[in-house]
Amino acid sequence: MVYTVSITSQGQISIPAQIRRDLGLSRRSRAIVSQENGKILVKPVKDLLELGGMFKTNKKPLTNAEIDKIVAKAVADEYVKKMKRMK
């Protein structure tokens, strides 16, 4: 497919409807625009919410108490490092 599009005074172009449909782009979609060998490339960006459930695991989620313990240890470790640097 080859389409001719106009560039507005603001530097904007419209992506033809058929290309948007083929790439699954909707009104609120995002894309990465780059330049390569004198060409403009537009690549769709997946919405993070679309990736939900993509990574399956058998691990149980951490409890709030376990998270609190991990965070407290990390804070304490950072404090110890900071105190050592001050010596």
Secondary structure, DSSP 8 states (H G I E B T S, - for coil): --------TTS-----HHHHHHHT--TT-EEEEEEETTEEEEEEE--GGGGTT-S--------HHHHHHHHHHHHHHHHHHHHHHH-
